[in-house]
């Protein structure tokens, strides 16, 4: 697998996470990709024989990035539902 293909797959997964899975009313659904990513990072770290301190930092950053994208997607859903609720409320008030 070339580096370009790897980065394209990562970017696709991040887009699916942010705009698809985490942008729903089910908070746990957005956690699927971060959970799978965390498990694979931990498995890679366990199977690796020569681990240096930089590897731990990079693994921590990878897990943190996954969790941040999950949180951003959920915040996007919360803002969208609040906007829809305010729009419905303003329509109700304008009809009276």
SULDA-V984846 format. One record per pair of residues at least 4 apart in sequence whose C-alpha atoms are under 8 Angstrom apart, sorted by the first residue. I is the first residue (numbers start at 0). J is the second residue. If there is no record, write none. Layout:
BEGIN
I;J / I;J
END
This chain:
BEGIN
0;4 / 0;5 / 1;5 / 2;6 / 3;7 / 4;8 / 5;9 / 6;10 / 7;11 / 8;12 / 9;13 / 10;14 / 11;15 / 12;16 / 12;32 / 13;17 / 13;68 / 14;18 / 14;19 / 15;19 / 15;20 / 16;20 / 16;21 / 16;22 / 16;29 / 16;32 / 16;68 / 16;69 / 16;72 / 17;21 / 17;22 / 17;29 / 17;68 / 17;69 / 17;71 / 17;72 / 18;22 / 18;72 / 19;23 / 20;28 / 20;29 / 20;72 / 21;25 / 21;26 / 21;28 / 21;29 / 21;30 / 21;69 / 21;70 / 21;71 / 21;72 / 21;73 / 21;76 / 22;29 / 22;72 / 22;73 / 22;74 / 22;75 / 22;76 / 23;28 / 23;29 / 23;73 / 23;76 / 24;76 / 25;29 / 26;30 / 26;73 / 27;31 / 29;33 / 29;69 / 29;72 / 29;73 / 30;34 / 30;69 / 31;35 / 32;36 / 32;65 / 33;37 / 33;62 / 33;65 / 33;66 / 33;69 / 34;38 / 35;39 / 36;40 / 36;62 / 36;65 / 37;41 / 37;62 / 38;42 / 39;43 / 40;44 / 40;58 / 40;62 / 41;45 / 42;46 / 43;47 / 44;50 / 50;54 / 50;55 / 51;55 / 52;56 / 53;57 / 54;58 / 55;59 / 56;60 / 57;61 / 58;62 / 59;63 / 60;64 / 61;65 / 62;66 / 63;67 / 64;68 / 65;69 / 66;70 / 67;71 / 68;72 / 69;73 / 70;74 / 71;75 / 72;76 / 73;77 / 74;78 / 75;79 / 76;80 / 77;81 / 78;82 / 79;83 / 80;84 / 81;85 / 82;86 / 83;87 / 84;88 / 85;89 / 86;90 / 87;91 / 88;92 / 89;93 / 90;94 / 91;95
END
